[in-house]
Amino acid sequence: MEPKPTAAGVIPLLLPCKRTMSEIYQFYTYMTYYEDVKNASKLSEDVKNSGEVDYVLVDAQYVVDGFQIAVAVNRAIESQKIHLMDTKSLPTEVLYNLSPSTNISGGLKKHGVSPDTTRIVLVAFKPPSKRVLSIVEGQLISSLEGLRKKADEKILQKYYKIPDLELKIGTLLDAIVTRLAAKEPMKGLFSTKEVSSNTSSKTPQNGKPAKKPRSNNRRRKRN
């Protein structure tokens, strides 16, 4: 599966998403990184009134690598496919999945664009149009490597509650992704299709409760 042609500075990442226990499909997400953003205040207001869109704007302050976002997108798509999203849309689900907390409003506020945002990752679920790419007024960076260079490890450690000792045996990215994956670990284990197929066999077609089967171990009456 090859990504569709994109504009310069748009980084396509292939996500192998798990739809069910036995089915895997591939999905491309497209990331564009901006620094020195000038219109964050307008963007934060536009997001509230944008309605349904096929992209999400991520505050890059709490992002150390594009893979971190890819994990959040992967999980959001899986949740959407099996109808188990915690939020109302795919963009907000991505923001929520970037947070180590199960507090939805806190996650959206922390990872979404605010008036003080200066660095943004535009994450599109299909090749972004010129109009979408132009909504962010800032310096487009041709590589996601800028995320790592600009990352404040102390802020990230504090936010994701990562002790210094953990970083001696692994990277900051490893520690963050582990926390994202550990949030609600049972979610997505089974698809709704699998669950319904397991429960439907136990539900009578007439809607009435099934009669309890007679036991074969009854004591025989004495003569």
C-alpha positions, 0 to 999 in steps of 0.5 A, spaced: 500 500 500 503 506 497 501 513 500 497 518 495 502 524 493 502 529 498 505 536 498 512 538 500 513 537 508 507 533 509 509 526 512 505 520 511 506 514 516 503 507 515 499 505 521 497 497 521 491 498 525 487 491 528 480 491 526 478 485 530 482 479 533 484 476 526 483 482 521 489 487 520 488 493 515 493 499 513 491 506 514 495 512 512 496 518 516 499 525 514 503 529 519 505 536 518 509 540 523 509 548 524 513 552 528 513 560 530 505 559 529 502 566 529 495 565 529 494 560 534 488 564 538 484 564 531 485 557 530 483 555 537 476 559 536 476 555 529 476 548 532 470 550 537 466 551 531 469 547 525 464 541 525 466 535 522 473 535 519 478 530 517 484 533 521 486 535 528 491 540 530 496 538 536 499 542 540 507 540 539 509 542 546 507 535 549 510 531 543 517 528 542 516 524 536 511 523 530 510 515 533 507 518 539 502 521 535 501 515 530 500 511 536 494 515 538 491 515 531 492 508 531 488 507 537 483 512 535 481 509 529 481 502 532 476 505 537 472 508 531 471 502 527 468 498 533 464 504 536 468 504 542 470 512 542 470 516 548 469 522 545 465 525 540 469 525 534 476 522 531 480 528 532 478 529 539 479 522 540 486 523 538 487 528 542 484 524 548 489 518 546 495 523 547 494 524 554 496 519 560 489 521 564 482 518 563 480 525 564 477 527 557 476 535 558 483 535 561 486 531 555 483 535 550 485 542 553 492 539 554 493 537 547 489 541 543 491 548 540 490 554 545 492 561 544 499 560 547 501 555 542 507 556 538 508 549 535 503 545 531 502 538 528 497 538 523 495 531 523 490 529 517 486 522 516 487 523 508 492 527 504 491 534 506 489 539 501 492 546 500 486 549 504 487 545 510 495 546 509 494 554 509 490 554 515 496 554 520 500 561 519 507 559 521 514 556 519 513 549 515 518 544 517 520 539 512 521 533 517 518 531 524 525 531 527 524 538 529 519 535 534 525 532 538 530 538 538 524 542 541 522 537 546 523 539 553 524 533 557 523 536 564 516 538 562 514 531 558 517 527 564 513 531 569 507 531 565 507 523 563 510 522 570 516 519 568 522 518 573 529 519 572 531 512 573 526 509 568 530 513 563 536 510 564 533 503 561 529 506 556 528 512 552 523 518 553 519 516 547 519 509 550 516 511 556 511 515 553 508 510 549 508 505 554 503 510 558 499 511 552 498 504 551 497 502 558 491 507 558 484 502 558 488 496 556 482 492 555 479 497 550 479 494 543 480 487 545 474 485 542 470 488 536 462 489 537 461 484 531 465 479 535 461 481 542 454 481 539 455 474 535 457 471 542 451 474 545 446 473 540 447 466 540 444 466 547 438 471 546 432 467 544 429 470 537 422 471 540 425 476 546 423 471 551 428 469 557 430 462 555 428 456 559 433 453 564 435 446 561 433 440 565 438 437 569 440 430 567 443 429 574 436 429 578 435 423 583 431 418 581 425 417 586 425 411 590 420 405 589 
